């Protein structure tokens, strides 16, 4: 199997495992803290709802953080390039 296909399968497996862990944690929390019993299907639906509501906020925040980091790095590069400029003789 090609490396790309292996990597993709591994990512899907990790994503599935992570989702399963989150759903189990969600079910356990609701049962223990709120005495609410949810089946797996209902918990997955709740997870999808919450992810759809808050996911874009965190995604956009991550983009803004990345943009700010890149802007700082570009500023540093520009400063170094300015320092390298040569002045005309005379």
Phi, psi and omega in degrees: 000138181293156182299320178301314181295320179296315179299318180295317178297319179296317179299317179296319179296316178295319179296319179295315179297316178298314179299316178299318179295319180295315180299316179297318179296318178298313178300314181297315180298312181297323179290313186282323185264335186230003180053041178245125178261121175241140172283170182301316181299314180295321179293321177295321178295318177296317177300315179298320179297310181297317179298320179292329180281315186258339182305311180300325179299310181291325177298310181295324177296319177297319177297317179296320177297317179296319179297317179296318178298314179297321179298317178297319180293320177296319177299318179296318178297316179299319178297316180294320178295320178299319179296333182276348182299147178256140178267145179297146179281145171107000000 
